[in-house]
Amino acid sequence: MVDAQFLQQLAAEAEEDGAQQLVVGAVVQHDGNILLLQRPADDFMGGIFELPSGKVEVGETLDVALTREVKEETGLDVAGISDYLGHFDYTSGSGKKSRQFNFAVDVVTAAPVTLQEHVHYQWTPLAVEPPVTDAVKGVLAMYREHQGL
């Protein structure tokens, strides 16, 4: 579990580094598979698969944003945040310097997955090279390391 002070420190460091937008991402695992969501073709970075993720709203803590985003994007309820898996920086579709903080989460149940913003989802085996960006591949490598895989 990650504590509140650590999360505050992560957000403060991002601001010091000039991040204009904070984003959270979740590695949702079930039965040795991870949940990936596919962006609509006409969206920023259309067609790629990604982790459930989204923007942190003003006044929101990273853990609250993570729980909200997983629920909004998948319909799944987060039971707990088990691990911090690092961050990566990128430029958003609107040109903002963004920092995505990534966490391993446990969900109450892995079904049903209900999509709101994505066109498809898939449960991908951890042993398979997933169809994601290099940044997300790095997050998944960290997840495997934390899991001893």
VENQUIGI-V194223 format. One record per pair of residues at least 12 apart in sequence whose C-alpha atoms are under 10 Angstrom apart, sorted by the first residue. I is the first residue (numbers start at 1). J is the second residue. D is the distance in whole Angstrom. If there is no record, write none. Layout:
I|J|D, I|J|D
//
This chain:
1|80|7, 1|81|6, 1|82|5, 1|83|6, 1|84|8, 1|103|10, 1|104|10, 1|105|9, 2|63|9, 2|80|9, 2|81|7, 2|82|7, 2|83|7, 2|84|7, 2|103|9, 3|63|9, 3|81|10, 4|61|8, 4|62|9, 4|63|8, 6|84|10, 7|61|8, 7|62|6, 7|63|8, 7|84|9, 7|101|10, 8|61|8, 8|62|8, 8|63|10, 10|62|9, 10|86|10, 10|87|9, 10|101|8, 11|61|8, 11|62|8, 11|99|9, 11|101|9, 14|87|10, 14|89|9, 14|98|9, 14|99|7, 14|100|10, 14|101|10, 15|99|9, 17|97|10, 17|99|10, 18|96|10, 18|97|7, 18|98|9, 18|99|9, 19|89|8, 19|90|9, 19|91|10, 19|96|8, 19|97|5, 19|98|5, 19|99|6, 19|100|10, 20|91|10, 20|92|10, 20|95|10, 20|96|6, 20|97|5, 20|98|6, 20|99|8, 21|55|7, 21|56|8, 21|57|9, 21|58|10, 21|89|10, 21|90|10, 21|91|9, 21|92|9, 21|96|7, 21|97|6, 21|98|5, 21|99|7, 21|100|9, 22|54|9, 22|55|6, 22|56|5, 22|57|8, 22|58|10, 22|62|8, 22|65|10, 22|89|10, 22|96|10, 22|97|9, 22|98|6, 22|99|5, 22|100|6, 22|101|8, 23|53|7, 23|54|5, 23|55|4, 23|56|5, 23|57|9, 23|62|8, 23|65|8, 23|66|9, 23|69|10, 23|87|9, 23|88|10, 23|89|10, 23|98|7, 23|99|6, 23|100|4, 23|101|6, 23|102|9, 24|51|9, 24|52|8, 24|53|5, 24|54|6, 24|55|6, 24|56|7, 24|62|7, 24|63|8, 24|64|10, 24|65|7, 24|66|6, 24|67|9, 24|69|8, 24|70|9, 24|87|9, 24|99|8, 24|100|5, 24|101|5, 24|102|6, 24|103|8, 25|50|9, 25|51|6, 25|52|6, 25|53|4, 25|54|7, 25|55|9, 25|62|10, 25|65|9, 25|66|7, 25|67|10, 25|69|8, 25|70|8, 25|85|9, 25|87|9, 25|100|7, 25|101|6, 25|102|5, 25|103|6, 25|104|9, 25|105|10, 25|136|9, 25|139|10, 26|50|10, 26|51|6, 26|52|6, 26|53|6, 26|54|9, 26|66|7, 26|67|9, 26|69|9, 26|70|7, 26|78|10, 26|81|9, 26|83|10, 26|84|10, 26|85|9, 26|101|9, 26|102|6, 26|103|5, 26|104|6, 26|105|6, 26|106|9, 26|139|10, 27|50|10, 27|51|6, 27|52|7, 27|53|9, 27|70|10, 27|81|10, 27|83|10, 27|84|10, 27|85|9, 27|102|7, 27|103|6, 27|104|5, 27|105|6, 27|106|9, 27|136|10, 27|139|8, 27|140|8, 27|143|8, 28|51|8, 28|52|8, 28|70|9, 28|76|10, 28|78|9, 28|81|10, 28|103|9, 28|104|6, 28|105|6, 28|106|6, 28|107|7, 28|110|9, 28|123|9, 29|104|8, 29|105|7, 29|106|7, 29|107|8, 29|110|8, 29|123|8, 29|124|9, 29|125|9, 29|126|9, 30|106|8, 30|107|9, 30|109|9, 30|110|7, 30|111|10, 30|123|8, 30|124|10, 30|125|9, 31|110|9, 31|123|9, 31|125|9, 31|126|10, 32|123|9, 32|124|8, 32|125|6, 32|126|6, 32|127|8, 33|122|9, 33|123|5, 33|124|5, 33|125|4, 33|126|5, 33|127|9, 33|128|9, 34|51|9, 34|122|8, 34|123|5, 34|124|5, 34|125|6, 34|126|6, 34|130|9, 34|140|9, 35|49|10, 35|50|9, 35|51|7, 35|52|8, 35|74|9, 35|110|9, 35|113|9, 35|121|7, 35|122|6, 35|123|5, 35|124|6, 35|125|9, 35|126|10, 36|48|10, 36|49|6, 36|50|5, 36|51|5, 36|52|7, 36|74|10, 36|120|9, 36|121|6, 36|122|5, 36|123|6, 36|124|7, 36|130|9, 36|131|9, 36|132|9, 37|49|5, 37|50|5, 37|51|6, 37|52|6, 37|53|9, 37|73|9, 37|74|9, 37|115|9, 37|117|9, 37|118|6, 37|119|8, 37|120|6, 37|121|4, 37|122|7, 37|123|9, 37|132|10, 38|50|6, 38|51|9, 38|52|10, 38|115|10, 38|117|9, 38|118|6, 38|119|6, 38|120|5, 38|121|6, 38|122|8, 38|131|10, 38|132|10, 39|117|7, 39|118|5, 39|119|6, 39|120|8, 39|121|9, 40|117|8, 40|118|6, 40|119|6, 40|120|8, 41|118|10, 41|119|9, 43|93|9, 43|117|10, 43|118|10, 44|92|8, 44|93|6, 44|94|9, 45|92|10, 45|93|8, 46|118|10, 47|118|9, 47|119|9, 47|120|10, 48|131|7, 48|132|6, 48|133|8, 49|118|9, 49|120|9, 49|121|8, 49|122|9, 49|130|8, 49|131|6, 49|132|5, 49|133|8, 49|136|9, 50|118|10, 50|121|9, 50|130|9, 50|131|8, 50|132|6, 50|133|8, 50|136|7, 50|137|10, 51|70|9, 51|73|10, 51|102|9, 51|121|10, 51|132|9, 51|136|8, 51|139|10, 51|140|10, 52|66|9, 52|69|7, 52|70|6, 52|71|9, 52|72|9, 52|73|6, 52|74|7, 52|102|10, 52|118|10, 52|121|10, 53|65|9, 53|66|7, 53|67|10, 53|68|10, 53|69|6, 53|70|7, 53|72|10, 53|73|8, 53|100|8, 53|101|9, 53|102|9, 54|66|8, 54|68|9, 54|69|6, 54|70|9, 54|72|9, 54|73|9, 54|100|9, 55|69|8, 55|98|9, 55|99|10, 55|100|9, 56|68|9, 56|69|9, 56|100|10, 62|101|8, 62|102|10, 62|103|10, 63|80|9, 63|81|8, 63|103|9, 66|78|9, 66|81|9, 66|101|9, 66|102|9, 66|103|8, 66|105|9, 67|79|9, 67|80|9, 67|81|9, 67|105|9, 67|107|10, 70|105|9, 70|107|9, 71|107|10, 71|113|10, 71|114|9, 71|115|10, 71|116|10, 72|114|9, 72|115|8, 72|116|7, 72|117|8, 73|113|9, 73|114|7, 73|115|6, 73|116|6, 73|117|6, 73|118|8, 74|110|10, 74|111|9, 74|112|8, 74|113|5, 74|114|5, 74|115|5, 74|116|7, 74|117|9, 74|118|9, 74|121|9, 75|110|10, 75|111|9, 75|112|7, 75|113|6, 75|114|5, 75|115|7, 75|116|8, 76|106|10, 76|107|7, 76|108|7, 76|109|7, 76|110|7, 76|111|7, 76|112|8, 76|113|7, 76|114|8, 76|115|10, 77|105|10, 77|106|9, 77|107|6, 77|108|6, 77|109|7, 77|110|9, 77|111|10, 78|105|7, 78|106|6, 78|107|4, 78|108|6, 78|109|9, 78|110|10, 79|105|7, 79|106|5, 79|107|5, 79|108|5, 79|109|9, 80|104|9, 80|105|6, 80|106|5, 80|107|7, 80|108|9, 81|103|7, 81|104|6, 81|105|4, 81|106|6, 81|107|9, 82|103|7, 82|104|6, 82|105|6, 82|106|7, 83|102|9, 83|103|5, 83|104|5, 83|105|7, 83|106|10, 83|143|8, 83|146|8, 83|147|10, 84|101|8, 84|102|6, 84|103|5, 84|104|6, 84|105|9, 84|139|10, 84|142|9, 84|143|9, 84|146|10, 85|101|8, 85|102|5, 85|103|5, 85|104|7, 85|138|9, 85|139|6, 85|140|8, 85|141|9, 85|142|6, 85|143|6, 85|144|10, 85|145|10, 85|146|8, 86|100|8, 86|101|6, 86|102|6, 86|103|8, 86|138|9, 86|139|7, 86|142|8, 86|143|9, 87|99|7, 87|100|5, 87|101|4, 87|102|6, 87|103|9, 87|135|9, 87|136|9, 87|138|9, 87|139|8, 88|100|5, 88|101|7, 88|102|8, 88|135|7, 88|136|9, 88|138|9, 88|139|9, 89|101|9, 89|135|9, 90|135|9, 100|135|10, 101|139|10, 102|136|9, 102|139|7, 102|140|10, 102|143|10, 103|139|9, 103|143|9, 104|139|10, 104|140|10, 104|143|7, 104|146|10, 110|123|10, 126|140|8, 126|141|9, 126|143|9, 126|144|8, 126|149|9, 127|144|9, 127|149|9
//
